[in-house]
Amino acid sequence: MNLFDVYPVNPINIVRAKGSAVWDAEGNEYLDLYGGHAVISVGHTHPHYVHSITSQLNEIGFYSNSIEIPIQKRLGKLLGEVSGKEDYALFLCNSGAEANENALKLASFHTGRKKVISFSKAFHGRTSLAVAVTDNPAIVAPVNQTDNAIFLPFNDEEALSEAFSAYGDEVAAVIIEGIQGVGGIREASVSFLRLIRQLCDEYGATFIADSVQCGYGRTGIFYSHDYAAIKADIYTMAKGMGNGFPIGAISISPKYKASYGLLGTTFGGNHLACAAAVSVLEIFQAESLMDNARVVGEYLISELKGFDKVNEVRGRGLMIGIDLPVELSNVKKDLLTKNRIFTGEAKPNVIRILPALNIDKAIADRFLEALDERLKEA
């Protein structure tokens, strides 16, 4: 059976990894500054992470949510402490799309409403509800299309106020990334996030903070939306949560009440996934990774702003977008083929930097030197 051909694939077979280094089958070393879409948060094969998963697997790897799973409560306690949302409740699932799907469903249950406000260039996932509020018609199948999804310009406070004035009583939720990833590393303004909070309170709607890519400490604070000094009603997360082991979750405000069968999952919150997630948070605490993400991120952003061929540098912490002129669209590919550095992209010409949160300035300098080389060559 052939694989269903839906991914453009680099002809590189990575067989080994440690920290921010990965090696292909021929023994060539690469620098990983993308972490498989911001997934690798504590570095590849971190010893504590490997030990935690291995130890758990030698005891029990899986059973369903029909039994007590104490490590789920341990994860919830630790996540509350690290995120500063100790009074919130935790629902565990398997991916970012599933997290957003459950958040939207819970918002609709709670409000009894159907409409969801999303924003231009938003990306919330590929499943039914999540893709319906994703601003990319190419991946929205006819069955996913709905009049309940309302798209507004990103960071447009006037448009948001007008939308609530027009049909605020029909709005179940507003969903927004604190920093858009696929959308080009574009940050929601403090005033925009505060207006969302104000209007959701005024009209009884749910504020969903999509923190799947921009959360989990990547920006130097746990949820990127926290820079606006507001609290969302539901935070969604995945990617860096398990450092490569599939796990997602939603963190839910106390005003939302649970009932049996309201949400559910077969694999979500399994023993192995929780062991992975607990170890990630333990590493966060032991190695002060959020502080490191902030410090190294500020250094990278400051240095990148000094490159005269760069149009704009956007982002916060270790979620960085480098906007290049169209004639330099080959730079990302050249960084991989000539310098052996993995980065990401956002169309048309934005290089995305989403490394592990424990990179140091030496790694940052290695990237800066490579980028300088590529830009001088261009």
Buried (B, 14 or more C-beta within 10 A) or exposed (E): EEEEEEEEEEEBEBEEBEBBBBBBEEEEEBBBBBBBBBBBBBBBBBEBBEEBBEEBEEEEEEEEBEEEBEBBEBBBBBBBEBBEBEEBBBBBBBBBBBBBBBBBBBBBBBBEBBBBBBBBBBBBBBBBBBBBBBBEEEEBEEEBEBEBBBBBEBBBBEBBBEBBEEEBEBBBBBBBBBBBBBBBBBBBBEEBBBBBBBBBEEBBBBBBBBBBBBBBBBBBBBBBBBBBEBBBBBBBBBBBBBBBBBBBBBBBBEEBEEEEEBBEBEBBBBBBBBBBBBBBBBBBEEBEBBEBBBBBBBBBBEBBEEBEBBBEBBBBBBBBBBBBEEEBBBBBEBBBEEBBBBBBBBEEBBBBBBBBBBBEEEBBEBBBEBBBBBBEEB
